[in-house]
Amino acid sequence: MNGKFQAAPLHADMLRRLQQRSFNYFVNEVNPANGLTRDKTTAPWPSSIAATGMALSVYPVGVARGFISRHRAVERTLATLRFFAHSDQSGAANSTGYKGFYFHFLDMQTGQRAWNCELSSIDTALLMAGVLTSAAYFDGQSRHEIEIRALANMLYERVDWAWMLSGSDTLCHGWKPESGFLPYHWEGYDEALILYLLALGSPTHPVAPSCYSAWCRSYEWKTFYDIELLHAGPLFIHQMSHIWCDFRGIQDAFMRQQGSDYFENSCRATHVQQRYAMHNPHGFLHVGEFCWGVTASDGPGNTTKTVNGVDRQFFDYVARGAPFGPDDGTLAPWAVAASLPFSPNVVAPTLMHMSQLKVHTPNPYGFKASFNPVFHDEVDNGIGWVSPYHFGINEGPTVLMIENQRSEMIWSLMKKCVFLRRGLLAAGFTGGWLQA
């Protein structure tokens, strides 16, 4: 039943248009003077370093697909790397970073810390993943591409990952100049997989392999709908680290014990999401086999409304998850698109269905961040609440995971990254392409 969607020319054309529109976010929502990428499409709004890492990662895809010239991509990449290389690393309240890490949100113009936010470990890792992607792609002998590689290596090697342990066995979420380290550490399976791999692979300030083992000890292996998997509720967790690392056929100690790997685990998580929608425990009229995608996303707001005689609680931006929630009926089409490599026969017909809904128009960048047909304002538009925003950390995975499905481009680039390879080996990964 689903195979016809995978093979249909309309499917391929839809993916191309969606990828290009999502790429355009990183054309228009970037300050070309410093490369900083806006967190979301509202002004004034700061840059997020994670979105900036996404920008650095999508530029090579744009060159390969003809969305941007190599010359222009080099200009934008250099502007970004030069900014971070020369930014204020004093750790002061109005600086850009400290010990190679960067504050989560930065002013789009000045590059200074915004909103008294934290020095973020995970967002720095996502930025560094983009930095290293740039180094892997721009391998030419022009002075500008040589400079890209030199700056990328310097920025990655400057990060003091061991400092971010804060005396613990696991990496800390972040640090603030006013109060020091945050009380939270990365535990349980989550998006920190790429963080740990980059921290393990550092030639200058690595964490010990025992830190990775400590993180894995907090994993939860569960069974939902007769599907066994390493559990994480929000769908994005099963995607984020996979943007840059091809986990097919490689295993750490935990996955060897389970007879699985992280790619297979994300395949299963995709099926759990669809099964959850088909079971539909909350009785939402819009969810089902071809309408799912529960993840961290924008939402209609923190409020309670009576809908068709049922009191429904709604949320703002929150890490929604399946099957334990929270779940207020808000779905994120971008998260479906980012699952494409894991299960194209499940994802493709869902994208086809969502492309026919009104959540994508008017819309310059592909799908809006999220929608919720349960929540209606005074005027019924036929689809309910639709996020008015686009987010860089949504548009980036859309571009990159579509490309990994189409050509494996980002996976292939990062297989050449000695730091990622070193991190995988330090974490105990064996097999597959890692030992080829």
Contacts in CASP RR format, 6 or more apart in sequence:
PFRMAT RR
TARGET T0000
AUTHOR 0000-0000-0000
METHOD contacts of the structure
MODEL  1
MNGKFQAAPLHADMLRRLQQRSFNYFVNEVNPANGLTRDKTTAPWPSSIA
ATGMALSVYPVGVARGFISRHRAVERTLATLRFFAHSDQSGAANSTGYKG
FYFHFLDMQTGQRAWNCELSSIDTALLMAGVLTSAAYFDGQSRHEIEIRA
LANMLYERVDWAWMLSGSDTLCHGWKPESGFLPYHWEGYDEALILYLLAL
GSPTHPVAPSCYSAWCRSYEWKTFYDIELLHAGPLFIHQMSHIWCDFRGI
QDAFMRQQGSDYFENSCRATHVQQRYAMHNPHGFLHVGEFCWGVTASDGP
GNTTKTVNGVDRQFFDYVARGAPFGPDDGTLAPWAVAASLPFSPNVVAPT
LMHMSQLKVHTPNPYGFKASFNPVFHDEVDNGIGWVSPYHFGINEGPTVL
MIENQRSEMIWSLMKKCVFLRRGLLAAGFTGGWLQA
2 345 0 8 1.000
2 346 0 8 1.000
2 348 0 8 1.000
2 349 0 8 1.000
3 345 0 8 1.000
3 348 0 8 1.000
5 11 0 8 1.000
5 345 0 8 1.000
5 348 0 8 1.000
5 349 0 8 1.000
5 352 0 8 1.000
6 344 0 8 1.000
6 345 0 8 1.000
6 348 0 8 1.000
10 352 0 8 1.000
11 348 0 8 1.000
11 351 0 8 1.000
11 352 0 8 1.000
14 351 0 8 1.000
14 352 0 8 1.000
14 355 0 8 1.000
15 340 0 8 1.000
15 351 0 8 1.000
15 402 0 8 1.000
15 405 0 8 1.000
15 406 0 8 1.000
16 65 0 8 1.000
18 337 0 8 1.000
18 351 0 8 1.000
18 355 0 8 1.000
18 366 0 8 1.000
18 367 0 8 1.000
18 398 0 8 1.000
18 402 0 8 1.000
19 61 0 8 1.000
19 65 0 8 1.000
19 398 0 8 1.000
19 399 0 8 1.000
19 402 0 8 1.000
19 403 0 8 1.000
20 65 0 8 1.000
20 67 0 8 1.000
21 363 0 8 1.000
21 364 0 8 1.000
21 365 0 8 1.000
21 366 0 8 1.000
22 334 0 8 1.000
22 365 0 8 1.000
22 366 0 8 1.000
22 395 0 8 1.000
22 396 0 8 1.000
22 398 0 8 1.000
22 399 0 8 1.000
23 58 0 8 1.000
23 61 0 8 1.000
23 62 0 8 1.000
23 65 0 8 1.000
23 67 0 8 1.000
23 68 0 8 1.000
23 395 0 8 1.000
23 399 0 8 1.000
24 67 0 8 1.000
24 364 0 8 1.000
24 365 0 8 1.000
25 41 0 8 1.000
25 365 0 8 1.000
25 390 0 8 1.000
25 392 0 8 1.000
25 395 0 8 1.000
25 396 0 8 1.000
26 37 0 8 1.000
26 54 0 8 1.000
26 55 0 8 1.000
26 58 0 8 1.000
26 59 0 8 1.000
26 392 0 8 1.000
26 395 0 8 1.000
26 396 0 8 1.000
26 399 0 8 1.000
27 67 0 8 1.000
27 68 0 8 1.000
28 364 0 8 1.000
29 37 0 8 1.000
29 38 0 8 1.000
29 41 0 8 1.000
29 390 0 8 1.000
29 392 0 8 1.000
30 36 0 8 1.000
30 37 0 8 1.000
30 38 0 8 1.000
30 55 0 8 1.000
30 76 0 8 1.000
31 47 0 8 1.000
31 108 0 8 1.000
31 109 0 8 1.000
32 75 0 8 1.000
32 76 0 8 1.000
32 79 0 8 1.000
33 79 0 8 1.000
34 79 0 8 1.000
34 80 0 8 1.000
34 83 0 8 1.000
34 111 0 8 1.000
35 52 0 8 1.000
35 55 0 8 1.000
35 76 0 8 1.000
35 79 0 8 1.000
35 80 0 8 1.000
35 83 0 8 1.000
36 47 0 8 1.000
36 52 0 8 1.000
36 80 0 8 1.000
36 83 0 8 1.000
36 106 0 8 1.000
36 108 0 8 1.000
36 111 0 8 1.000
37 47 0 8 1.000
37 48 0 8 1.000
37 51 0 8 1.000
37 52 0 8 1.000
37 53 0 8 1.000
37 54 0 8 1.000
37 55 0 8 1.000
37 392 0 8 1.000
38 45 0 8 1.000
38 46 0 8 1.000
38 47 0 8 1.000
38 48 0 8 1.000
38 51 0 8 1.000
38 108 0 8 1.000
38 392 0 8 1.000
39 45 0 8 1.000
39 46 0 8 1.000
39 47 0 8 1.000
39 48 0 8 1.000
39 51 0 8 1.000
39 105 0 8 1.000
39 391 0 8 1.000
39 392 0 8 1.000
39 393 0 8 1.000
40 369 0 8 1.000
40 389 0 8 1.000
40 390 0 8 1.000
40 391 0 8 1.000
40 392 0 8 1.000
41 365 0 8 1.000
41 389 0 8 1.000
41 390 0 8 1.000
41 391 0 8 1.000
42 388 0 8 1.000
42 389 0 8 1.000
44 108 0 8 1.000
45 108 0 8 1.000
46 105 0 8 1.000
46 106 0 8 1.000
46 107 0 8 1.000
46 108 0 8 1.000
46 114 0 8 1.000
46 115 0 8 1.000
47 105 0 8 1.000
47 106 0 8 1.000
47 107 0 8 1.000
47 108 0 8 1.000
47 111 0 8 1.000
47 114 0 8 1.000
48 104 0 8 1.000
48 105 0 8 1.000
48 106 0 8 1.000
48 123 0 8 1.000
48 392 0 8 1.000
48 393 0 8 1.000
49 102 0 8 1.000
49 103 0 8 1.000
49 104 0 8 1.000
49 105 0 8 1.000
49 106 0 8 1.000
49 120 0 8 1.000
49 123 0 8 1.000
49 124 0 8 1.000
49 126 0 8 1.000
49 127 0 8 1.000
50 104 0 8 1.000
50 120 0 8 1.000
50 122 0 8 1.000
50 123 0 8 1.000
50 126 0 8 1.000
50 127 0 8 1.000
50 392 0 8 1.000
50 393 0 8 1.000
51 391 0 8 1.000
51 392 0 8 1.000
51 393 0 8 1.000
51 396 0 8 1.000
52 80 0 8 1.000
52 127 0 8 1.000
53 126 0 8 1.000
53 127 0 8 1.000
53 129 0 8 1.000
53 130 0 8 1.000
53 131 0 8 1.000
54 126 0 8 1.000
54 130 0 8 1.000
54 392 0 8 1.000
54 393 0 8 1.000
54 395 0 8 1.000
54 396 0 8 1.000
54 397 0 8 1.000
54 399 0 8 1.000
54 400 0 8 1.000
55 76 0 8 1.000
55 80 0 8 1.000
56 77 0 8 1.000
56 80 0 8 1.000
56 127 0 8 1.000
56 130 0 8 1.000
56 131 0 8 1.000
56 133 0 8 1.000
56 134 0 8 1.000
57 129 0 8 1.000
57 130 0 8 1.000
57 133 0 8 1.000
57 134 0 8 1.000
57 243 0 8 1.000
57 244 0 8 1.000
57 396 0 8 1.000
57 400 0 8 1.000
57 410 0 8 1.000
58 396 0 8 1.000
58 399 0 8 1.000
58 400 0 8 1.000
59 68 0 8 1.000
59 73 0 8 1.000
59 76 0 8 1.000
59 77 0 8 1.000
59 134 0 8 1.000
59 137 0 8 1.000
60 73 0 8 1.000
60 133 0 8 1.000
60 134 0 8 1.000
60 137 0 8 1.000
60 138 0 8 1.000
60 409 0 8 1.000
60 410 0 8 1.000
60 413 0 8 1.000
61 67 0 8 1.000
61 399 0 8 1.000
61 400 0 8 1.000
61 403 0 8 1.000
61 409 0 8 1.000
61 410 0 8 1.000
62 68 0 8 1.000
62 73 0 8 1.000
62 399 0 8 1.000
63 69 0 8 1.000
63 70 0 8 1.000
63 73 0 8 1.000
63 137 0 8 1.000
64 403 0 8 1.000
64 407 0 8 1.000
64 409 0 8 1.000
65 403 0 8 1.000
74 138 0 8 1.000
74 142 0 8 1.000
74 144 0 8 1.000
74 145 0 8 1.000
74 148 0 8 1.000
77 134 0 8 1.000
77 138 0 8 1.000
77 148 0 8 1.000
78 144 0 8 1.000
78 147 0 8 1.000
78 148 0 8 1.000
78 151 0 8 1.000
81 131 0 8 1.000
81 134 0 8 1.000
81 147 0 8 1.000
81 148 0 8 1.000
81 151 0 8 1.000
81 152 0 8 1.000
81 155 0 8 1.000
82 151 0 8 1.000
83 111 0 8 1.000
84 96 0 8 1.000
84 102 0 8 1.000
84 127 0 8 1.000
84 131 0 8 1.000
84 155 0 8 1.000
85 151 0 8 1.000
85 154 0 8 1.000
85 155 0 8 1.000
87 95 0 8 1.000
87 96 0 8 1.000
87 97 0 8 1.000
87 102 0 8 1.000
87 111 0 8 1.000
88 94 0 8 1.000
88 95 0 8 1.000
88 96 0 8 1.000
88 97 0 8 1.000
88 112 0 8 1.000
89 95 0 8 1.000
89 96 0 8 1.000
89 97 0 8 1.000
89 98 0 8 1.000
89 99 0 8 1.000
89 100 0 8 1.000
89 158 0 8 1.000
90 97 0 8 1.000
90 98 0 8 1.000
91 97 0 8 1.000
91 98 0 8 1.000
91 119 0 8 1.000
91 177 0 8 1.000
92 177 0 8 1.000
93 113 0 8 1.000
93 116 0 8 1.000
93 177 0 8 1.000
93 178 0 8 1.000
94 112 0 8 1.000
94 113 0 8 1.000
95 103 0 8 1.000
95 112 0 8 1.000
95 113 0 8 1.000
95 177 0 8 1.000
96 102 0 8 1.000
96 103 0 8 1.000
96 106 0 8 1.000
96 111 0 8 1.000
96 112 0 8 1.000
96 113 0 8 1.000
97 103 0 8 1.000
97 113 0 8 1.000
97 119 0 8 1.000
98 119 0 8 1.000
98 175 0 8 1.000
98 177 0 8 1.000
99 158 0 8 1.000
99 159 0 8 1.000
99 160 0 8 1.000
99 163 0 8 1.000
100 124 0 8 1.000
100 155 0 8 1.000
100 158 0 8 1.000
100 159 0 8 1.000
100 160 0 8 1.000
101 119 0 8 1.000
101 120 0 8 1.000
101 121 0 8 1.000
101 124 0 8 1.000
101 159 0 8 1.000
101 160 0 8 1.000
101 164 0 8 1.000
101 174 0 8 1.000
101 175 0 8 1.000
102 119 0 8 1.000
102 120 0 8 1.000
102 123 0 8 1.000
102 124 0 8 1.000
102 127 0 8 1.000
103 113 0 8 1.000
103 114 0 8 1.000
103 117 0 8 1.000
103 118 0 8 1.000
103 119 0 8 1.000
103 120 0 8 1.000
104 117 0 8 1.000
104 118 0 8 1.000
104 119 0 8 1.000
104 120 0 8 1.000
104 123 0 8 1.000
105 113 0 8 1.000
105 114 0 8 1.000
105 115 0 8 1.000
105 117 0 8 1.000
106 112 0 8 1.000
106 113 0 8 1.000
106 114 0 8 1.000
107 113 0 8 1.000
107 114 0 8 1.000
116 176 0 8 1.000
116 178 0 8 1.000
118 173 0 8 1.000
118 174 0 8 1.000
118 175 0 8 1.000
118 176 0 8 1.000
118 182 0 8 1.000
119 174 0 8 1.000
119 175 0 8 1.000
119 176 0 8 1.000
119 177 0 8 1.000
120 173 0 8 1.000
120 174 0 8 1.000
121 164 0 8 1.000
121 171 0 8 1.000
121 172 0 8 1.000
121 173 0 8 1.000
121 174 0 8 1.000
121 186 0 8 1.000
121 192 0 8 1.000
121 195 0 8 1.000
122 173 0 8 1.000
122 186 0 8 1.000
122 191 0 8 1.000
122 192 0 8 1.000
122 195 0 8 1.000
124 159 0 8 1.000
125 192 0 8 1.000
125 194 0 8 1.000
125 195 0 8 1.000
125 198 0 8 1.000
125 199 0 8 1.000
126 194 0 8 1.000
126 240 0 8 1.000
126 393 0 8 1.000
128 155 0 8 1.000
128 156 0 8 1.000
128 159 0 8 1.000
128 198 0 8 1.000
129 194 0 8 1.000
129 198 0 8 1.000
129 243 0 8 1.000
129 244 0 8 1.000
130 244 0 8 1.000
131 152 0 8 1.000
131 155 0 8 1.000
131 156 0 8 1.000
132 152 0 8 1.000
132 156 0 8 1.000
132 198 0 8 1.000
132 244 0 8 1.000
132 414 0 8 1.000
132 417 0 8 1.000
132 419 0 8 1.000
132 420 0 8 1.000
133 244 0 8 1.000
133 410 0 8 1.000
133 413 0 8 1.000
133 414 0 8 1.000
134 148 0 8 1.000
134 152 0 8 1.000
135 148 0 8 1.000
135 149 0 8 1.000
135 152 0 8 1.000
135 153 0 8 1.000
135 417 0 8 1.000
136 413 0 8 1.000
136 414 0 8 1.000
136 416 0 8 1.000
136 417 0 8 1.000
137 413 0 8 1.000
138 145 0 8 1.000
138 148 0 8 1.000
138 149 0 8 1.000
139 145 0 8 1.000
139 149 0 8 1.000
140 146 0 8 1.000
156 198 0 8 1.000
156 202 0 8 1.000
156 419 0 8 1.000
157 202 0 8 1.000
157 203 0 8 1.000
157 204 0 8 1.000
157 205 0 8 1.000
158 204 0 8 1.000
159 198 0 8 1.000
159 202 0 8 1.000
159 205 0 8 1.000
160 205 0 8 1.000
161 171 0 8 1.000
161 198 0 8 1.000
161 199 0 8 1.000
161 202 0 8 1.000
161 205 0 8 1.000
161 206 0 8 1.000
161 207 0 8 1.000
162 199 0 8 1.000
162 205 0 8 1.000
162 206 0 8 1.000
162 207 0 8 1.000
163 205 0 8 1.000
164 171 0 8 1.000
164 172 0 8 1.000
164 174 0 8 1.000
164 175 0 8 1.000
164 199 0 8 1.000
165 171 0 8 1.000
165 172 0 8 1.000
165 207 0 8 1.000
165 211 0 8 1.000
166 172 0 8 1.000
166 175 0 8 1.000
166 181 0 8 1.000
166 185 0 8 1.000
168 185 0 8 1.000
169 210 0 8 1.000
169 211 0 8 1.000
169 214 0 8 1.000
170 185 0 8 1.000
170 186 0 8 1.000
170 187 0 8 1.000
170 211 0 8 1.000
170 214 0 8 1.000
170 215 0 8 1.000
171 185 0 8 1.000
171 186 0 8 1.000
171 192 0 8 1.000
171 195 0 8 1.000
171 196 0 8 1.000
171 199 0 8 1.000
171 207 0 8 1.000
171 211 0 8 1.000
171 215 0 8 1.000
172 181 0 8 1.000
172 182 0 8 1.000
172 184 0 8 1.000
172 185 0 8 1.000
172 186 0 8 1.000
173 182 0 8 1.000
173 184 0 8 1.000
173 185 0 8 1.000
173 186 0 8 1.000
174 181 0 8 1.000
174 182 0 8 1.000
174 184 0 8 1.000
175 181 0 8 1.000
175 182 0 8 1.000
176 182 0 8 1.000
186 192 0 8 1.000
186 195 0 8 1.000
186 196 0 8 1.000
186 215 0 8 1.000
187 215 0 8 1.000
187 218 0 8 1.000
188 215 0 8 1.000
188 218 0 8 1.000
188 219 0 8 1.000
188 220 0 8 1.000
188 232 0 8 1.000
189 218 0 8 1.000
189 219 0 8 1.000
189 220 0 8 1.000
189 230 0 8 1.000
189 231 0 8 1.000
189 232 0 8 1.000
189 237 0 8 1.000
190 232 0 8 1.000
190 237 0 8 1.000
191 236 0 8 1.000
191 237 0 8 1.000
191 240 0 8 1.000
191 241 0 8 1.000
192 215 0 8 1.000
193 240 0 8 1.000
193 241 0 8 1.000
193 245 0 8 1.000
193 262 0 8 1.000
194 240 0 8 1.000
194 241 0 8 1.000
194 244 0 8 1.000
194 245 0 8 1.000
196 207 0 8 1.000
196 211 0 8 1.000
196 212 0 8 1.000
196 215 0 8 1.000
196 427 0 8 1.000
197 241 0 8 1.000
197 245 0 8 1.000
197 420 0 8 1.000
197 423 0 8 1.000
197 424 0 8 1.000
197 427 0 8 1.000
198 419 0 8 1.000
198 420 0 8 1.000
198 423 0 8 1.000
199 206 0 8 1.000
199 207 0 8 1.000
199 211 0 8 1.000
200 206 0 8 1.000
200 207 0 8 1.000
200 209 0 8 1.000
200 211 0 8 1.000
200 212 0 8 1.000
200 422 0 8 1.000
200 423 0 8 1.000
200 426 0 8 1.000
200 427 0 8 1.000
201 419 0 8 1.000
201 420 0 8 1.000
201 422 0 8 1.000
201 423 0 8 1.000
201 426 0 8 1.000
202 419 0 8 1.000
203 419 0 8 1.000
203 422 0 8 1.000
206 426 0 8 1.000
209 426 0 8 1.000
209 427 0 8 1.000
209 428 0 8 1.000
212 252 0 8 1.000
212 426 0 8 1.000
212 427 0 8 1.000
212 428 0 8 1.000
213 253 0 8 1.000
216 252 0 8 1.000
216 253 0 8 1.000
216 254 0 8 1.000
219 230 0 8 1.000
219 254 0 8 1.000
220 230 0 8 1.000
220 231 0 8 1.000
221 228 0 8 1.000
221 229 0 8 1.000
221 230 0 8 1.000
221 231 0 8 1.000
221 258 0 8 1.000
222 228 0 8 1.000
222 229 0 8 1.000
222 231 0 8 1.000
223 229 0 8 1.000
224 231 0 8 1.000
224 272 0 8 1.000
224 275 0 8 1.000
224 276 0 8 1.000
224 323 0 8 1.000
225 271 0 8 1.000
225 272 0 8 1.000
225 275 0 8 1.000
225 276 0 8 1.000
225 279 0 8 1.000
227 268 0 8 1.000
227 271 0 8 1.000
227 272 0 8 1.000
227 275 0 8 1.000
228 258 0 8 1.000
228 268 0 8 1.000
229 260 0 8 1.000
229 265 0 8 1.000
229 268 0 8 1.000
229 269 0 8 1.000
229 272 0 8 1.000
230 254 0 8 1.000
230 255 0 8 1.000
230 258 0 8 1.000
230 260 0 8 1.000
230 262 0 8 1.000
230 265 0 8 1.000
232 238 0 8 1.000
232 269 0 8 1.000
233 269 0 8 1.000
233 294 0 8 1.000
233 319 0 8 1.000
233 321 0 8 1.000
233 322 0 8 1.000
233 323 0 8 1.000
233 324 0 8 1.000
233 325 0 8 1.000
234 294 0 8 1.000
234 295 0 8 1.000
234 296 0 8 1.000
234 319 0 8 1.000
234 320 0 8 1.000
234 321 0 8 1.000
235 269 0 8 1.000
235 270 0 8 1.000
235 273 0 8 1.000
235 293 0 8 1.000
235 294 0 8 1.000
235 295 0 8 1.000
235 321 0 8 1.000
235 322 0 8 1.000
235 332 0 8 1.000
235 335 0 8 1.000
235 338 0 8 1.000
235 339 0 8 1.000
236 295 0 8 1.000
236 296 0 8 1.000
236 335 0 8 1.000
236 338 0 8 1.000
236 397 0 8 1.000
238 265 0 8 1.000
238 266 0 8 1.000
238 269 0 8 1.000
238 270 0 8 1.000
238 339 0 8 1.000
238 342 0 8 1.000
239 266 0 8 1.000
239 335 0 8 1.000
239 338 0 8 1.000
239 339 0 8 1.000
239 397 0 8 1.000
239 401 0 8 1.000
240 397 0 8 1.000
241 247 0 8 1.000
241 262 0 8 1.000
242 262 0 8 1.000
242 263 0 8 1.000
242 266 0 8 1.000
242 341 0 8 1.000
242 342 0 8 1.000
242 401 0 8 1.000
242 404 0 8 1.000
243 397 0 8 1.000
243 400 0 8 1.000
243 401 0 8 1.000
243 404 0 8 1.000
243 410 0 8 1.000
244 410 0 8 1.000
244 411 0 8 1.000
244 414 0 8 1.000
244 420 0 8 1.000
245 411 0 8 1.000
245 414 0 8 1.000
245 420 0 8 1.000
245 424 0 8 1.000
246 263 0 8 1.000
246 404 0 8 1.000
246 408 0 8 1.000
246 411 0 8 1.000
246 412 0 8 1.000
246 414 0 8 1.000
246 415 0 8 1.000
246 433 0 8 1.000
247 261 0 8 1.000
247 262 0 8 1.000
247 263 0 8 1.000
247 266 0 8 1.000
248 261 0 8 1.000
248 263 0 8 1.000
248 432 0 8 1.000
248 433 0 8 1.000
249 261 0 8 1.000
249 263 0 8 1.000
249 431 0 8 1.000
249 432 0 8 1.000
249 433 0 8 1.000
250 261 0 8 1.000
250 424 0 8 1.000
250 429 0 8 1.000
250 430 0 8 1.000
250 431 0 8 1.000
250 432 0 8 1.000
250 433 0 8 1.000
250 434 0 8 1.000
251 259 0 8 1.000
251 260 0 8 1.000
251 261 0 8 1.000
251 429 0 8 1.000
251 430 0 8 1.000
251 431 0 8 1.000
252 427 0 8 1.000
252 428 0 8 1.000
252 429 0 8 1.000
253 428 0 8 1.000
255 261 0 8 1.000
255 262 0 8 1.000
255 265 0 8 1.000
256 430 0 8 1.000
263 342 0 8 1.000
266 339 0 8 1.000
266 342 0 8 1.000
267 342 0 8 1.000
267 343 0 8 1.000
269 342 0 8 1.000
270 339 0 8 1.000
270 342 0 8 1.000
270 343 0 8 1.000
270 346 0 8 1.000
270 347 0 8 1.000
271 343 0 8 1.000
271 346 0 8 1.000
272 322 0 8 1.000
272 323 0 8 1.000
273 292 0 8 1.000
273 293 0 8 1.000
273 294 0 8 1.000
273 322 0 8 1.000
273 339 0 8 1.000
274 288 0 8 1.000
274 289 0 8 1.000
274 292 0 8 1.000
274 346 0 8 1.000
274 350 0 8 1.000
276 292 0 8 1.000
276 294 0 8 1.000
276 322 0 8 1.000
276 323 0 8 1.000
277 287 0 8 1.000
277 288 0 8 1.000
277 289 0 8 1.000
277 291 0 8 1.000
277 292 0 8 1.000
277 293 0 8 1.000
277 322 0 8 1.000
278 288 0 8 1.000
278 289 0 8 1.000
280 287 0 8 1.000
280 288 0 8 1.000
281 323 0 8 1.000
282 327 0 8 1.000
282 329 0 8 1.000
284 329 0 8 1.000
284 373 0 8 1.000
284 374 0 8 1.000
285 373 0 8 1.000
285 374 0 8 1.000
286 329 0 8 1.000
286 331 0 8 1.000
286 373 0 8 1.000
286 374 0 8 1.000
287 329 0 8 1.000
287 331 0 8 1.000
290 349 0 8 1.000
290 350 0 8 1.000
290 352 0 8 1.000
290 353 0 8 1.000
291 331 0 8 1.000
291 350 0 8 1.000
291 353 0 8 1.000
291 354 0 8 1.000
292 331 0 8 1.000
292 336 0 8 1.000
292 350 0 8 1.000
293 322 0 8 1.000
293 331 0 8 1.000
293 332 0 8 1.000
293 333 0 8 1.000
293 335 0 8 1.000
293 336 0 8 1.000
294 320 0 8 1.000
294 321 0 8 1.000
294 322 0 8 1.000
294 325 0 8 1.000
294 327 0 8 1.000
294 329 0 8 1.000
294 330 0 8 1.000
294 331 0 8 1.000
294 332 0 8 1.000
294 335 0 8 1.000
295 319 0 8 1.000
295 320 0 8 1.000
295 321 0 8 1.000
295 332 0 8 1.000
295 335 0 8 1.000
296 317 0 8 1.000
296 318 0 8 1.000
296 319 0 8 1.000
296 320 0 8 1.000
297 317 0 8 1.000
297 318 0 8 1.000
297 320 0 8 1.000
297 330 0 8 1.000
297 331 0 8 1.000
297 332 0 8 1.000
297 335 0 8 1.000
297 369 0 8 1.000
297 370 0 8 1.000
297 387 0 8 1.000
297 394 0 8 1.000
298 316 0 8 1.000
298 317 0 8 1.000
298 330 0 8 1.000
298 369 0 8 1.000
298 370 0 8 1.000
298 387 0 8 1.000
298 389 0 8 1.000
298 391 0 8 1.000
299 314 0 8 1.000
299 315 0 8 1.000
299 316 0 8 1.000
299 317 0 8 1.000
299 318 0 8 1.000
299 328 0 8 1.000
299 330 0 8 1.000
299 370 0 8 1.000
299 372 0 8 1.000
299 385 0 8 1.000
299 387 0 8 1.000
300 314 0 8 1.000
300 315 0 8 1.000
300 316 0 8 1.000
300 328 0 8 1.000
300 330 0 8 1.000
300 372 0 8 1.000
300 375 0 8 1.000
300 385 0 8 1.000
301 314 0 8 1.000
301 315 0 8 1.000
301 316 0 8 1.000
302 314 0 8 1.000
302 315 0 8 1.000
302 316 0 8 1.000
303 313 0 8 1.000
303 314 0 8 1.000
304 311 0 8 1.000
304 312 0 8 1.000
304 313 0 8 1.000
304 314 0 8 1.000
305 311 0 8 1.000
305 312 0 8 1.000
305 314 0 8 1.000
305 375 0 8 1.000
306 312 0 8 1.000
307 374 0 8 1.000
307 375 0 8 1.000
307 376 0 8 1.000
312 328 0 8 1.000
312 374 0 8 1.000
312 375 0 8 1.000
313 328 0 8 1.000
314 328 0 8 1.000
314 330 0 8 1.000
314 372 0 8 1.000
314 374 0 8 1.000
314 375 0 8 1.000
315 326 0 8 1.000
315 328 0 8 1.000
315 330 0 8 1.000
318 326 0 8 1.000
319 326 0 8 1.000
320 326 0 8 1.000
320 327 0 8 1.000
320 328 0 8 1.000
320 330 0 8 1.000
321 327 0 8 1.000
328 372 0 8 1.000
328 374 0 8 1.000
328 375 0 8 1.000
329 372 0 8 1.000
329 373 0 8 1.000
329 374 0 8 1.000
330 370 0 8 1.000
330 371 0 8 1.000
330 372 0 8 1.000
330 385 0 8 1.000
331 370 0 8 1.000
331 371 0 8 1.000
331 372 0 8 1.000
332 369 0 8 1.000
332 370 0 8 1.000
332 394 0 8 1.000
333 351 0 8 1.000
333 354 0 8 1.000
333 359 0 8 1.000
333 360 0 8 1.000
333 367 0 8 1.000
333 368 0 8 1.000
333 370 0 8 1.000
333 371 0 8 1.000
334 367 0 8 1.000
334 369 0 8 1.000
334 394 0 8 1.000
334 395 0 8 1.000
334 397 0 8 1.000
334 398 0 8 1.000
335 394 0 8 1.000
335 397 0 8 1.000
336 347 0 8 1.000
336 350 0 8 1.000
336 351 0 8 1.000
336 354 0 8 1.000
337 347 0 8 1.000
337 351 0 8 1.000
337 367 0 8 1.000
337 397 0 8 1.000
337 398 0 8 1.000
337 401 0 8 1.000
337 402 0 8 1.000
338 397 0 8 1.000
338 398 0 8 1.000
338 400 0 8 1.000
338 401 0 8 1.000
339 346 0 8 1.000
339 347 0 8 1.000
339 401 0 8 1.000
340 347 0 8 1.000
340 348 0 8 1.000
340 351 0 8 1.000
340 401 0 8 1.000
340 402 0 8 1.000
340 405 0 8 1.000
341 401 0 8 1.000
341 404 0 8 1.000
341 405 0 8 1.000
344 405 0 8 1.000
354 360 0 8 1.000
354 367 0 8 1.000
357 371 0 8 1.000
357 383 0 8 1.000
358 381 0 8 1.000
358 382 0 8 1.000
358 383 0 8 1.000
358 386 0 8 1.000
359 367 0 8 1.000
359 368 0 8 1.000
359 371 0 8 1.000
359 383 0 8 1.000
359 386 0 8 1.000
360 366 0 8 1.000
360 367 0 8 1.000
360 368 0 8 1.000
365 390 0 8 1.000
365 395 0 8 1.000
366 390 0 8 1.000
366 395 0 8 1.000
366 398 0 8 1.000
367 398 0 8 1.000
368 386 0 8 1.000
368 387 0 8 1.000
368 388 0 8 1.000
368 389 0 8 1.000
368 390 0 8 1.000
369 387 0 8 1.000
369 389 0 8 1.000
369 390 0 8 1.000
369 391 0 8 1.000
369 394 0 8 1.000
370 386 0 8 1.000
370 387 0 8 1.000
371 383 0 8 1.000
371 384 0 8 1.000
371 385 0 8 1.000
371 386 0 8 1.000
371 387 0 8 1.000
372 384 0 8 1.000
372 385 0 8 1.000
373 382 0 8 1.000
373 383 0 8 1.000
373 384 0 8 1.000
373 385 0 8 1.000
374 384 0 8 1.000
375 384 0 8 1.000
375 385 0 8 1.000
376 384 0 8 1.000
376 385 0 8 1.000
377 384 0 8 1.000
377 385 0 8 1.000
400 410 0 8 1.000
403 409 0 8 1.000
403 410 0 8 1.000
404 410 0 8 1.000
404 411 0 8 1.000
414 420 0 8 1.000
415 421 0 8 1.000
415 433 0 8 1.000
421 434 0 8 1.000
424 434 0 8 1.000
425 434 0 8 1.000
END
